[in-house]
Amino acid sequence: MVELKPGQLVRSLAGRDKGNHYLVLEKLDQKHVLLVDGRSRPVARPKKKNVAHLQHYERRVDPAQLDGPDQLTDNQVIRHLKELVPETGAPEEEV
C-alpha cells in the first residue's frame, strides 16, 4: 500500500468525483485520507476517501508551504492544484 502524505496530488478513480484532482489534507488511518480541492471540497469541509480509490502522483506541495490545515486557505489549494496539474488534465508521470 502506498503511503500518502499531506500536500500530495491524487486523482479519484471511483465515485461521483471520478477523475477529479485533489490535495491530501490529512491521513486519518491506513485506509482513509481527507482531500481538498478548494472549490467543491474546501478546507473547512474536506472529503473522506478510501486510498484504494485514489491514483497518487509523486508531485506534491512543498511541506514548508503547508502550515497545517488551520493555516491553509482554499485559494492556496486552488493555486497549488493549478501548478501541479497541467492544462491537459493529468500529470505526465503516473505511478
C-alpha positions as CSV (number, residue, x, y, z in Angstrom):
1,M,0.0,0.0,0.0
2,V,1.3,3.5,-0.9
3,E,1.9,5.9,1.9
4,L,0.1,9.2,1.1
5,K,1.4,12.4,2.7
6,P,-0.2,15.8,3.2
7,G,0.2,18.0,0.2
8,Q,0.4,15.1,-2.3
9,L,-1.5,15.2,-5.6
10,V,-4.1,12.5,-6.1
11,R,-6.9,11.7,-8.6
12,S,-10.1,10.0,-7.8
13,L,-10.6,6.6,-9.5
14,A,-14.1,5.8,-8.2
15,G,-17.3,7.5,-7.2
16,R,-19.2,10.6,-8.3
17,D,-15.9,12.6,-8.2
18,K,-14.1,10.2,-10.6
19,G,-11.3,12.0,-12.5
20,N,-11.1,15.0,-10.1
21,H,-7.7,16.0,-8.7
22,Y,-7.2,16.7,-5.0
23,L,-4.6,17.5,-2.5
24,V,-4.2,15.2,0.5
25,L,-5.0,17.3,3.6
26,E,-4.5,14.7,6.3
27,K,-4.1,11.0,6.7
28,L,-6.8,9.5,9.0
29,D,-5.7,5.9,9.2
30,Q,-4.2,3.2,6.9
31,K,-7.2,3.2,4.5
32,H,-8.6,6.8,4.6
33,V,-7.4,10.3,3.9
34,L,-9.0,13.8,3.8
35,L,-8.9,15.5,0.4
36,V,-9.5,19.1,-0.6
37,D,-9.7,21.0,-3.9
38,G,-10.6,24.5,-2.8
39,R,-13.9,24.6,-4.6
40,S,-16.4,21.7,-4.2
41,R,-14.3,20.4,-1.2
42,P,-13.0,23.4,0.7
43,V,-10.5,23.1,3.6
44,A,-13.5,23.6,6.0
45,R,-15.3,20.6,4.6
46,P,-12.7,18.0,3.3
47,K,-13.7,14.8,1.6
48,K,-13.0,11.5,3.3
49,K,-11.8,8.9,0.7
50,N,-10.5,5.4,0.7
51,V,-6.9,5.3,-0.6
52,A,-7.8,2.3,-2.7
53,H,-9.9,4.6,-4.8
54,L,-7.1,7.0,-5.5
55,Q,-4.3,7.3,-8.0
56,H,-1.3,9.0,-6.5
57,Y,1.3,11.1,-8.2
58,E,4.8,11.8,-7.0
59,R,4.1,15.5,-7.3
60,R,3.3,17.3,-4.0
61,V,3.3,20.7,-2.5
62,D,6.5,21.7,-0.7
63,P,5.9,20.9,3.0
64,A,7.2,24.3,4.0
65,Q,4.2,25.8,2.2
66,L,1.7,23.8,4.2
67,D,1.4,25.3,7.7
68,G,-1.2,22.9,8.7
69,P,-4.9,22.6,8.0
70,D,-5.7,25.6,10.2
71,Q,-3.5,27.9,8.1
72,L,-4.2,26.5,4.6
73,T,-6.8,28.5,2.6
74,D,-9.0,27.5,-0.3
75,N,-7.2,30.0,-2.6
76,Q,-3.8,28.4,-1.8
77,V,-5.2,24.9,-2.5
78,I,-6.6,26.1,-5.9
79,R,-3.2,27.7,-6.8
80,H,-1.3,24.6,-5.8
81,L,-3.6,22.4,-7.9
82,K,-3.1,24.6,-10.9
83,E,0.7,24.4,-10.5
84,L,0.7,20.6,-10.1
85,V,-1.9,19.6,-12.7
86,P,-1.1,20.6,-16.3
87,E,-3.7,22.1,-18.6
88,T,-4.2,18.7,-20.3
89,G,-5.8,17.4,-17.2
90,A,-3.4,14.7,-16.0
91,P,0.3,14.8,-14.9
92,E,2.7,13.1,-17.2
93,E,4.2,10.8,-14.6
94,E,1.7,8.2,-13.4
95,V,2.5,5.7,-10.7
